[in-house]
Amino acid sequence: MKFVLSIGVLWFCLLNCKQAEVVERPNILLLCIDDLRPEINAFGASHIISPHMDRLAQMGMSFQRHYVNAPSCGPSRYTLLTGQYGPPNNNALFLRAQKRADNSSAIQPSMPEWFKSYGYKTVSVGKVSHHPGGRGGQDWNDSTVIEMPDAWDKQLMPVGPWRHPRGAMHGLANGEIRKKSGHMDVFQSPQGNDVVYPDDLITAEATNQLKELTTQKDWPFFLAVGIIKPHLPFGAPKSYYDLYQKGALPAIAHPEKPNGRTTWHESNEFMKYNRWGKDPNRDASFAEEVRRHYMACVSYADAQVGIILKELKRTGADKNTIVVLWGDHGWHLGEHAIWGKHSLFEESLRSPLIIFDPANKQGGQHINEIVETLDIFPTLCELTGIAIPDFAEGTSLKGVFDGQDPVDKIAVAYTSKAETIRTTTHRLIVHNDGYVELYDHTNPEKETRNIAEDHMDLVNELTALLKAKRP
């Protein structure tokens, strides 16, 4: 009898010790912001009003030279959520899901799935993977077509008057849905206290989930929230546009279309909307209006971040929650005569990354070394004390939080037509047919003059490094 009781007591202790270990792990709040340039006040853009993101940066680490691994929503989010390089197209995660269905043993677990295996409750709200809500089908609401199988305990996308996730993704105020792009204005700033956008619903649902997750304290949570703005079309309540009606804007850097062959494109995503017959590359006043509306969307997105962080603090969970704010890629506002993403220039590939760890006492630092989106998965593993999976292709940045120098890194990115490597001094772009671009970032000309023909030794060196990183 004593032996049986001893075994029972031991088993009880093991169960409770394991539970205590899980509860003590820090929570994770991941904030994904769509099309966010590295232009918030904390990243040196004094003309941008972004107090909540700035406050987060003051508490945490702001990685000033963070580069995404693809200049488009789908493949960039693939690298974030899997920790691996992937296909260059927007359906990258759906392709992974299909491969998983065909042969699940050949597909490694996603980041939320990995954390779930360590006892985390995983919840997604809004646009975290490519489709808001993470489902496929004509209106992106088919529950039989899941973008990331087994990743989330709950995957939510409130749609309100926009009727379905596809409608909300490109929705304008009060339920306006994009039917034909040319019939939808490229920007708007409606007036009134009753103006509602899809992000208002996403933010409200995120705070609801925080209330629920912080009430149930039997497990740590991994809550990912995807804010859609400042994605096209640039719609935000007029109160945010009013913030930018006065004052001169900084000049557009290198606004000319590049000479020679590059990854320049015609900005089709932007140009297909109703622009009232105007072209921002030819009409300076229209270009300024576009920029002011984009900035209004940034401040609107910042307000959503503020609401979520306020709720996190109200619950008291802020004391044990790692917060990550991540922009899924950059966005040209006229640089190289591009209005959009999808290039392999600096403007498409650099975006904000802020990580706040409440256990770290060295917050408020600007980290100027190169880091990649791929680094987020292993960093969160190490900060929470769980194993870094062997398949993760990034590098943990925990050393930064421990006061050590960050590892010497390069950044790799790709489209379907070319790939690039960014070092501290140069950018190399290799097209699929072998054509190369080389830019010197120590020179004021930077990405406006291709110097490849004069530096073939460096081209060969960086090409070999690129192939080693992404064979």
Order of alpha helices (4+ residues) and beta strands (2+ residues): alpha-beta-alpha-beta-alpha-alpha-alpha-beta-beta-beta-beta-alpha-beta-alpha-beta-beta-alpha-alpha-alpha-beta-beta-beta-alpha-beta-beta-alpha-alpha-beta-beta-beta-beta-alpha
